[in-house]
Amino acid sequence: MAYGTILGIIALIAAILVIYDVLVNNKRLSNGMKITWIVCAIIFSIITAIIYYLVGRNNQIDFFKK
C-alpha cells in the first residue's frame, strides 16, 4: 500500500514538472504541441516525463508548426 502512495506522488510530481516546463520554459512550441504534452502528462505522467525530457525539450519535433 505504501508503494502505491509513493508511486502516485512521483507520478503527480512528474506531471506537474512536465506541465510547468511546457508552459513556462518551452515558449517555442506551438499551442497544439503544448496541449499534446499537457494531456499526455496528465494521462501518462511518469512515461511522458521521461519521453519529454529525452525528446520533447529540443523543439525539433513539433507536429503542429507551420
C-alpha positions in Angstrom: 0.0 0.0 0.0 2.8 2.4 0.7 4.4 1.7 -2.7 1.2 2.8 -4.4 1.2 6.0 -2.5 4.8 6.7 -3.3 4.3 5.9 -6.9 1.3 8.2 -7.0 3.2 11.1 -5.5 6.1 10.5 -8.0 3.5 10.5 -10.9 1.9 13.7 -9.7 5.3 15.4 -9.4 6.4 14.2 -12.8 3.1 15.5 -14.4 3.5 18.9 -12.6 7.1 19.3 -13.8 6.3 18.5 -17.4 3.3 20.9 -17.4 5.4 23.6 -15.8 8.3 23.2 -18.2 5.9 23.1 -21.3 4.1 26.3 -20.2 7.0 28.4 -18.8 10.3 27.3 -20.3 9.4 26.0 -23.7 7.9 29.0 -25.4 8.9 28.0 -29.0 6.4 25.1 -29.0 3.2 25.6 -30.9 -0.1 25.6 -28.9 -1.1 22.3 -30.4 2.1 20.6 -29.2 1.8 22.2 -25.8 -1.7 20.8 -25.4 -0.5 17.4 -26.6 2.3 17.3 -24.0 0.0 18.5 -21.2 -2.7 15.9 -22.0 -0.1 13.2 -22.2 1.4 14.4 -18.9 -2.0 14.1 -17.2 -2.7 10.6 -18.6 0.7 9.0 -18.6 2.6 11.1 -16.1 5.9 9.2 -15.5 6.3 7.8 -19.0 5.5 11.3 -20.5 8.1 12.9 -18.2 10.8 10.5 -19.4 10.0 10.9 -23.0 9.6 14.7 -22.8 12.9 15.2 -21.1 14.7 12.9 -23.6 12.9 14.1 -26.8 10.5 16.9 -26.3 12.7 19.7 -25.0 14.7 20.1 -28.1 11.8 21.7 -30.0 12.7 19.9 -33.2 9.7 17.6 -33.2 6.6 19.8 -33.5 3.8 18.3 -35.5 1.7 21.5 -35.4 4.2 24.0 -36.6 3.5 25.6 -39.9 
